Amino acid sequence: MKTNLAAALIFLFAVSFASAEEKRFTVPVDGSPVCGPPTAAVTIIEFIDFQ
């Protein structure tokens, strides 16, 4: 059972990683609060709902 679970997790990780590379969106961040240099290699945008 542990081997099946490990195999399933590895498969899901590989599939999600491959599909994440295919989907790229440009999100304008002008006027938004930012942390770090604008020339950073990676941009992480977090959407939070505090309700």
Phi and psi in degrees as a GROMACS rama.xvg file:
@    title "Ramachandran Plot"
@    xaxis  label "Phi"
@    yaxis  label "Psi"
@TYPE xy
-64.4138  -34.7607  LYS-2
-68.6971  -39.9463  THR-3
-64.5013  -40.4475  ASN-4
-65.4225  -44.1026  LEU-5
-62.7778  -43.09  ALA-6
-63.9968  -40.7615  ALA-7
-65.2328  -41.2128  ALA-8
-65.6665  -41.3259  LEU-9
-63.5681  -42.4135  ILE-10
-62.1454  -46.8426  PHE-11
-63.466  -39.3165  LEU-12
-62.9391  -45.0031  PHE-13
-64.271  -42.2933  ALA-14
-66.6204  -44.3837  VAL-15
-67.5403  -35.316  SER-16
-67.2945  -42.2556  PHE-17
-65.9257  -42.853  ALA-18
-72.5158  -27.8911  SER-19
-67.506  -33.877  ALA-20
-69.5702  -29.2042  GLU-21
-77.9166  -25.4073  GLU-22
-104.537  106.553  LYS-23
-127.855  133.839  ARG-24
-126.498  145.007  PHE-25
-95.9678  118.189  THR-26
-114.548  118.54  VAL-27
-68.4909  132.339  PRO-28
-118.208  14.4304  VAL-29
-60.5036  129.351  ASP-30
82.7039  -3.17173  GLY-31
-91.563  151.294  SER-32
-67.2154  132.887  PRO-33
-130.7  161.944  VAL-34
-133.241  119.253  CYS-35
110.468  173.5  GLY-36
-73.2016  145.634  PRO-37
-68.303  -14.2502  PRO-38
-97.2482  18.7021  THR-39
-62.4208  147.279  ALA-40
-70.6115  -25.3161  ALA-41
-128.709  137.128  VAL-42
-118.887  124.489  THR-43
-111.352  124.256  ILE-44
-114.126  124.622  ILE-45
-114.189  126.696  GLU-46
-104.208  124.042  PHE-47
-126.57  137.298  ILE-48
-115.927  114.533  ASP-49
-91.0025  18.9768  PHE-50
